[in-house]
Amino acid sequence: MIDLFAWPTPNAFKVSIMLEETGLPYNVVPVNIAAGEQFEPAFLKISPNNRMPAIVDHDTIGGPVSVFESGAILMYLAEKSGQFWPLESHARYKVAEWVMWQMAGLGPMLGQAGHFKRAAPDKIPYAIERYTNEAKRLYGVLDKQLSGKDFIASKYSIADMMSYPWTLASAWLDISLDEFPNVTRWQATMATRPAVQRGMELLADKRVAPPEKMDEETREILYGKKQFEKR
Ligand SMILES: N[C@@H](CCC(=O)N[C@@H](CS)C(=O)NCC(=O)O)C(=O)O
């Protein structure tokens, strides 16, 4: 059995989608990041960066294995299940490129765009424009990659599962997808997959409050001094 430590955000949906796609048995352990549960010493042992998602795989030889960082988790699950990440070197690195692109580009840039547009108490035009432009540029890069193709690499892979939940944030960021028809078509294909539908239902009853409605205590936990305490 695999324990999935999670709260319902795009980074966690990547893992729940992959677990559903592979059919590996798993158990969800909620980590309420709005209440500061990511700072519990037991969780920090698994995920020293105080971020979810993380997994602990108990079904291993030689004792449990823990993995944090969603990209590393999907690679681990792909290797464990032998699915969604081709072994042949060329095809494998085509997927790896887009895994890194999502982890270093799409996720962080859309995250910062959302932060400065919706969560920051001071609305700083330069920051909003900088990250929204980056987000739009990344949608454009993905749109081009999907031109004439059903999936990001040659076949459905972990790269699709990782990018999909983040691209759904466009409405949240006031980014119109009209300019990105290939992304829209690919999103529609992804949405028809039963495993994707089930993965997106992760902890559906615990959806995170929009940043505009966040109370001061939660703000302090996620963006304030709680983050910087020595542990
Ligand atoms: N690069 C990490 C990012 C994970 C991440 O940013 N998780 C956020 C929620 S989406 C979190 O746990 N935040 C808790 C905190 O900021 O203390 C990954 O992909 O796993």
PDBQT file of the ligand as one rigid body, heavy atoms in Angstrom, charges set to zero:
ROOT
HETATM    1  N1  LIG A 301       7.700  21.508  -6.224  1.00  0.00    +0.000 N 
HETATM    2  C1  LIG A 301       6.750  20.966  -5.290  1.00  0.00    +0.000 C 
HETATM    3  C2  LIG A 301       5.737  22.032  -4.936  1.00  0.00    +0.000 C 
HETATM    4  C3  LIG A 301       4.697  21.547  -3.941  1.00  0.00    +0.000 C 
HETATM    5  C4  LIG A 301       3.938  22.728  -3.356  1.00  0.00    +0.000 C 
HETATM    6  O1  LIG A 301       4.205  23.904  -3.656  1.00  0.00    +0.000 OA
HETATM    7  N2  LIG A 301       2.967  22.400  -2.476  1.00  0.00    +0.000 N 
HETATM    8  C5  LIG A 301       2.231  23.440  -1.806  1.00  0.00    +0.000 C 
HETATM    9  C6  LIG A 301       0.775  23.446  -2.142  1.00  0.00    +0.000 C 
HETATM   10  S1  LIG A 301       0.513  23.480  -3.893  1.00  0.00    +0.000 SA
HETATM   11  C7  LIG A 301       2.377  23.255  -0.300  1.00  0.00    +0.000 C 
HETATM   12  O2  LIG A 301       2.435  22.136   0.184  1.00  0.00    +0.000 OA
HETATM   13  N3  LIG A 301       2.436  24.349   0.437  1.00  0.00    +0.000 N 
HETATM   14  C8  LIG A 301       2.603  24.317   1.845  1.00  0.00    +0.000 C 
HETATM   15  C9  LIG A 301       3.398  25.483   2.337  1.00  0.00    +0.000 C 
HETATM   16  O3  LIG A 301       3.626  26.416   1.560  1.00  0.00    +0.000 OA
HETATM   17  O4  LIG A 301       3.803  25.480   3.502  1.00  0.00    +0.000 OA
HETATM   18  C10 LIG A 301       6.061  19.740  -5.897  1.00  0.00    +0.000 C 
HETATM   19  O5  LIG A 301       5.821  19.781  -7.101  1.00  0.00    +0.000 OA
HETATM   20  O6  LIG A 301       5.811  18.766  -5.174  1.00  0.00    +0.000 OA
ENDROOT
TORSDOF 0
